[in-house]
């Protein structure tokens, strides 16, 4: 059945204007609400009593994405505020997590219902959808929220205070205390024209993460120790990034924050389980060098790899020479691809682009550069620092440091393997 037919059916059953119903239906479907659920929601909105009562669930662990709508009582764990662009307009939403004794679930509230972290609420007619492979509650125009006097006890932390290593992509309403280690100001072109932002790296006693401050606040300066309230964690280039919106509160702290001096050391197995992690260290053996290593050519327009003088996006181009290594590292728990830039590759190769060009000319074969690099590093153990991302092609580390391991580090790697196996 086409959308127009669904709207015709609803308009006839409800006795309302077809175009109005169709517009409401399009809005819901655009937000990935299933058609049947959207129709139920509109029947409730326009007062159709034949659609039946919304089921009440006794516990959050009973909720399933196929439930459609539910009534439930829960404790609000976190509340974040964010702007999104929806249906061509800017919409302010509140989002976070609610919980009961059985479990917790994410929510998105499309209006300010007045609840805060710690409140116990009864949500009426909450719409269930699937988000990031899990059920989530949508609290919208047809929903009700009642703040209860009694407090529901739950086995979860109430409030958004977290350390950097406790954050995950999708977290909202988080509160962190950090020191700004790196910051730069730049201008970008966005939906509303040019915007000045700040970006860089923040740290606490547990780790480091990149950040973007979309309001370019003056407090975000190198060395500042700050309390950031209501931040959102998004994914950028495969790793978590802290996003400061206009709703974020920034307060200067009168206390030092001492970042850890050493990077977090993980096995590849542990790192992959995070789904993406910033500034880690792993130790393993280089077992292979992949195609696309050594002397390569990049498109002058988009910087992508050029093969046989042709860019996938810009067609025939005069490629720009570059050096790169894509090495496979294995630590016994898993494998990942380590990517080394021009400077790191030149150090391994023993010369820069000019030397690599000359070698390739003499041999009339670019692959000799890759082969020489392979002879230098395959079979040896290395300590790699960098940022790990995970996608359908596997784990990838953009290396910031690549050094041959010594006996001490090898022993520490063995200890890591023992920890994983135990």
N, C-alpha and C positions, 0 to 999 in steps of 0.2 A: 504494500500500500504506500502511495506517495504521500509526501508531507501535506499536500493540498487536500488529499482525501481524508487524512487524519483530522485536519482542521475542520473540514466539512462535517465530519461525524461529530466532533466535539461541539461545534456551533449548533448543530441540530439538537443534540441531546440537552445542551445547557441553555438554549434559547438566547444566545449572545451573538455579537457580531463576528462573522467568520474572520475578517482581516485582523481583528484584535486578538482572537485566539491564535491565529496563525503566527502573528508577531511574537506572542508569548512562547509558543511552541518552538519557533526558530531560535529564540534566545536560550532556551533550556538545552536544546540539542547542540547548539554551538559550544556549550560548556560541557559537552560529553555526557549529558544526562540521557540514559536510554529512552527510546520513544515511549514505551509503555509506562515507565516511571514518570516521564514528563506529562503524559496524558492524565495520570492519576493526580499529579500535583495540580494541574489546571482544573480538574473536576472539583478538588477541594477548594481551590481559590474561588471558583464561581458558584460554590454552594451546592454541589451535587451530592446528595446523601446516599446515592446508590453505590458509590465507590467503596463503601465499607469503612470500618474503623481502622486507624493505624495500629498495628500490633505493638504491644508493650513487651520489651525484652527485660528479663530479670537480671541479666549480666552482660557485660560488654563482650565477653568471649563467645557469646551466642550470635553476635552480629555477623551477617554474611552479605557480600556485595549484591546478592540477589534479593535481599529483603525489601528493597524499595523504600519504605519509610518505617520509622520506629519511634517509640516513646521510651525514654530511659532517664534514670537519675544517676548523676556522676559528680565527681570532684574535679574542678578545673585545676590542672597542673600548671599550664603556661598560657599566656596571652601575648600575642604579637600583633602589631598593626603594620599594614603594608598597602601600598598602592599598586593596582594592576590595571591593565588596559583590557576592557571587556566590552564587546559589542560596540566598538568604536568610541567608547567613553572611558574616562578614568574613574575607577571604582576603588574605594577604601574598604578593605576587608580586615577582619580580625581572625587570627588563626593560632592554633596551638594544639594542646593535647588535653583530653579529659580521661578520667579513670574511675574504676570502682575496684572492689576487692578481687575481681577475676582477671582484670587486664586493663589496657589503655588503648585509646584510639585517637587519631587526629581529627580535627574539625576545622571547618571554614565557616565563619559567620559573616553574612552579607550585610548585616546591620549591626549597630552597636547596641547590644542587649543589656549592657550595664554590668556584666559580670567581670570579675577579676580573678587572678590566681588565688586559690584557696577557697573560693566560693563553692558551695554545693548547689547544683542546679538540676532541675527537671526539664528536659528538652522534649517538647511535644512536636510531633510531625517532622522529625529530622529526616532528611533524605540521605540514603546510603548510596555511595558510589565507590568505585574502585580507583585508587590513586597509588601509583608506585607499587602495584601488585598487592595492596592491602585495602581493606574497607576504610572509608572515611565518612564522617558525618557532615552533611551540608545543612546549615541552619539559615533558612531563607525567609522570604516574605510570608510564606504559609506556615512557618514554624512559630512556636511559642517557647519562651524561656522563663522559668520561675526560679528565683533565688530562694533557697530554703534556709530556715533559721538553724536547723540542726546540721552538724558537720559530719560528712561521711568519711570514715577512716579508710585510708588506702595505703597499700605497701609501696608507695612511690614518692619521690621527692617533689614537693610542691614549690613552685617558683622556678625562675629561669637561670639562677646562678650556676655557672659551669666553668670548668677549666677548658683550655683550648683542645686538649686531647679527648675531652668528653663530647665534643661537638660532632654532628653528622650533617650531611647535606639534607636540606629540607627543614632543619631546626629553625624555629622562629620564636620571638619573645625571649631570647637568651640574654643573659647579663654576664659580662666578662670584665676582669680587671687585668690590664695589660700595659706593657711599655711599647712605645712605637720605636722600632729599630730602623726602618727605612721608610721614606715617604717622598713622593714626587707629585707635582701638580701639573695637570695637562688639560687640554681642551679637546672634547670629542664632539662629533656630530651625532645628534640623536633625533628622536621623534619630534621634539619641540625646538629644534635648532641646535646651536652650539651650546655646550654645557661644560663648565669647569668642574673637574673632579680631582680628588686626591687618591692615590693608591700606594701600596707599599707592603711592608711586613710588620706584624705585631707579634709579641711574644709574652709568655708568662713562665712560671716555674716548670711547666710540663711540656711546652713545645712552642712551635711557631706556625703562623698561618698568614697567607696574603690577605689584604683587605682592599675594599674600595669604599670611599666616602663620597656619596653622590651629592652631598651638600658642601664639600670642600671646606670643612670647619677649620678655623684658625687654631683650635686646640690640638689638631692632629699634626704635631711637629716631632721631629726626631728627638728621642730622649724623654718625651712626655710620658708620665704614668697616669693612666686614665681608667675610669669606670664607664663602660659602655652598656647602656640599658636599652633593650629592645633591638637587638641586631638579628639579622637573618643570615642563614648559612646557605649559600648557593654553590653550584658546581661550576668551576671555570677551568677549562683545559684539563679536565679529569681529576682535579683535586678540590677539596673544600675551600671556599673563600668567604670571609666575613663581609657582609654588605651592611653599610650604615645608611639608613634612609632618612628622610626628613623627620620621621617619628622617633629616631634614636636620640637618647639623651646622653650627652658627654659631660662627665664631671672629672675635674682634675683631682688627683689623689695626693695626699701629703705623706706618702710612704714609698719606699723603694720597692721595685719588683726585680728580682734577680733571675733572668732567664737561665735555663740549663745551658751549661757550656758545651756539652756533648749532644750530638744528634741522637734521636731515638733509633736504636739498633733493633731491627726486626729480621726474622727470616722472610724469605719470599712468600712462603705460605701465609704467614701472619699479615704481611703487607697487602697481599691480594684480597684477603678477607675484609679489609677495611673498605674496599671499593675505590680507593684513591687516597693517598696520604702525602703530605707536604714535608720536605726536609727530613728524610730518613737516611739510614745507612744500612747497607747489606754487605755481606762478604760471601764470595763464591768463586767458582772457576769459570773462565771463559771457555766455552765449548764449541763455538762456531762464529763465523762472520757472515752476515746476511748480504744478499744482493742489495745494491744501492749504497754500498760502502766504498770508501776510497775516494778517487777523483770522480766527481759527479758534476752534472750541469743543472742549474736552476733557471726557471723562467724569470726574466727581468721584470715581469708584470706582477706575478702572484707568488713568486719564490718557490713554487712547486718543482718537483724533480722533472727534468726534461729527458725524454727517451727518444733516441734517434732524431734529435732536433725538433721534437714536437711536444708541446704542452697540451695536456688534456683539456684545458680551458681556453687557451689562446692560440692553439694551432701551431703552425710553423714559427719558430722564434730562434734568435741567436742566443743560445744559453750562456749563462754566466758560470764560470768554473767555481767549484767549492770543494771542500774536504769534509767528509763525514764518516763516522763508523756506526754501524748497527750491529752490536755484538750480543750474543746470547750468553747469559750468565746463569749458572745452576749452582744452588747451594745444598742440594740434597732434599730440600722440601718442595722445590718447584723451580721454574725457569722464568726469566724475564728478558726483554730486549733492552739493552743499555744503549742510549743514543749519545754520541760524543760530537761536539761541535768542531768547527774548523781549527781553533786553537788547540784543543785537546788532541785532535787527530794529528795535527802537525808535530806535536811533541812526541807522540808514539812513532810516527813515520820517520822522524828525524829531519824534517824539512817541510817548508810550506807549499803553497799551490804551485809556485814556479818550479820547484824541484820535482813535484809530482808530475807536472806537465812534461818536463824534460824526460823523465823516466818513461812515461807513456809514449812519447814520440820515438824514443830510442827503440822501444819494444814494439812500436806500432800497435799497442794494445793497452787500453786503460786498466784492464783487470789486474795488471801486474802490481799496481799500487795497492789494491785490496789484498792481493796475495802476500805482499811484503808485510802489511799490517797484521794479517793473520799469523804469520810466522812469529811476530813479536809478542802476541798476547794470547793466542790459543793455547790452552793447557796450563796457564798460569792462574794463580789466585789473586783476586783484586778486592780492594775495599772501595765500594761505590757509594757516593752520597748524591742525593738529588730528590726529585719529585716523581712519585709513582702514580700512574693512572692505569685504569683497567677498562677495556672495552671488548667488543666481540672478537678482536684479533689477539687478545691476551694482555699481559702486563707490560708496561713500558716505563722506563726510567729516563727522564731527562737529566743527565748527569751534571752535577756542579763540581764534583771531585771524582777522580779516577786514579787510584794509586795502587801499586802492587802491595799486597798484604805481607806483613812480617809474621814471625812465629807467634807473637802475642795475639795478634788479631785472629789468626787461625784457631788458636785455642779458644778464644771467645766465641768464634763461630760454632765450634764444636759444642760449647756449652749451650748455645742457642738451640742447636739441633736436639740435644738431650732434653731441653725443656719442652720442646714441641712433642717429642716422642713419649714423654712421661705422662 
